[in-house]
Amino acid sequence: MTQATGTTAVNDLVGMAEDVEDVIYRLDPMDTYIFSNAKKKKATAIRHDWQVDALAAATTNAKVEGDETSYSAVAATTMLSNYTQIASKSIRITGTADAVRKYGRDEEFAYQIAKKGKELKRDYEFAFSQNAASVAGNDSTARKSAGLEAQIYGNTSHGTGTPNGSTPGFSGGLFGAPVDSGTTRALTETLLKNVLQAAWTDGGDPSVILTGAKQKAVMATFAGAQKFAGVYNPSAGKSQGMVIGGIDLYISDFGEHKIRLSRYMRDSVVFAIDPEYLSVAWLRPIKYYPRAVTGDNTNGELLGEGCLVCDNPDAHGKVADLS
């Protein structure tokens, strides 16, 4: 078939209007459990200090009637500290870029502020969930907050090896970064229950299990989860059934534990968290700061300064060196 002579087709036209949807399809993965759920507290210096303590172990306590009172020295508290980390996102938009008509947003600067704000929250979530050591910083080195992997150093399960995988803990005013030198192994229900038991024994209530997608899928293969996996119809044939292929709640001998997904923690680690003992200390909460005008631009910066605080590390647990 050929086009008839004298026909004007679309490829002959000039000045056709664009066909652009007036919306921006942006992915906003904002599963920031630590940033969003940790308690907020005030920091007043770049090094935030806090004290931890524990009760003496329960023991046989029987005193002879009329016996003289004896005394012993009391145990001192333990001082921990972390350094506030400055994180920022800068925006510079020309006056023309804001003035021209755009699809999906009116003002470019306002759109970028909203976008950068979400990115900054994710950056803090990444810092808080990683195996990062605390860094005091200096004139040429940025201060860094120790992450959750570094601050959970008591109730841990590491793979065996020479040398063993380990979490150095707190020493000399700093949290050391965990060492990935243990033999990797698959996550098992026994490994998870062991750290839950250890945290509970120390007095914690690790009601949240924080994990990446990889290990959450492994939890769905636990024996108890497999028992109920498959098609389930709660209405005895009156409605369509559901396919159950995952778990959001794990019930152990030590309580109920909600399973929460993290996009930012490492796949080799699973956290058992007591939310009552997890905080973020803000020296400067995230805020927008306008910056000096240096031309036909609008300049600004979103900036925050804070650090992660495991109020008492023994309330939490960690399974590390997972394959």
Beta strands, then each sheet from edge to edge (+ up, - down):
strand 1: 39-42
strand 2: 47-52
strand 3: 78-83
strand 4: 85-94
strand 5: 156-157
strand 6: 169-171
strand 7: 174-176
strand 8: 208-211
strand 9: 230-232
strand 10: 242-244
strand 11: 249-252
strand 12: 255-261
strand 13: 270-273
strand 14: 279-290
strand 15: 297-309
strand 16: 317-319
sheet 1: 1+ 14+ 15- 4+
sheet 2: 2+ 3-
sheet 3: 5+ 16+ 13- 8+ 12+ 11-
sheet 4: 6+ 7-
sheet 5: 9+ 10-
end
